[in-house]
Amino acid sequence: MYPKGYEGGSPLAEGLKFGAIIGLLWWFPTNLVLYAAMEGPFSIVLIDGAWHLFEEGIAGAVLGLVYGPGLKQDAVV
């Protein structure tokens, strides 16, 4: 999925953006279900969301640094 979203910028910035998007796509539906199923303050969901944005952003940055330097904009993947 990373090569499809690569826009030719800095591998670090592209990786952070990719990781944050993947973190939101994974976190949002999962936590909506968990919040509906358990009792507790909504702040727990927000704190978990902030953590996942950070965690997946770092993972995406590493992915961008490892995979990004050799990725060409017109490469067919």
N, C-alpha and C positions, 0 to 999 in steps of 0.2 A: 504494500500500500504506500510505503514511503516514496518510491520513485514516481508514482502517479501524482502525488501532491507537491513534488519538488518544483520550486519556481525559479531556481537558479541563483538564489541568494547565498548568504553565508551558511555553511553546513551547520554551525552551532545554532543560529537563529531558526533555520528551517527545521532542525531537529526539535528545538524547544516548542515551536508552533505545532508540529506534528504530534509530539508527546502530550501537549495540553489538550489537543482535540481528541485524541484517543482516550485520554484520562476522563474527559467529560462524557464521551460516548459510553464508556464502561461504567462510570460512577453514577450518572444521573438515573438511568432506569433501575439499577440495582438498589440504590438508596431510596427511591420512591417506594419500592416494594417493602424494603426493610422498615421504613418509617411508618408505613401503613400497618405493618404487622406487629410492631412493638410500641410500647409506651415510652415516651421520653420527650425531652425538649427538642425543638427543631434545630437548635444550635449545634447539636451533635452531628446532624446531617451536614450543616455548613462547615464545621471543622473538618469532618471527614472529606468533604469536597475539596477544601483548600489543601489538605494533605495529598490527595490524589493528583491535583493539578501540579503540585510541586514534585511529587514522586515520578509521575509519568512524564513531566517536562524534563527532568534530569535523564530519565531513560531515553527519551527522544533525542536529547542533546548528544548523548553517547552514540546512539544510532546514527545521528547525522554526522558526527565526527568520524565514525568508522566507515560508514557507507557513502557519505556525501562527497568527499574529495574526488572520487573516481566517477561520480555520476555526471553524465553530460545531459544537457537540456534536450537534445534531439536524439538521445539514445532510445532505442526500441527495447522495452523490457517485456 
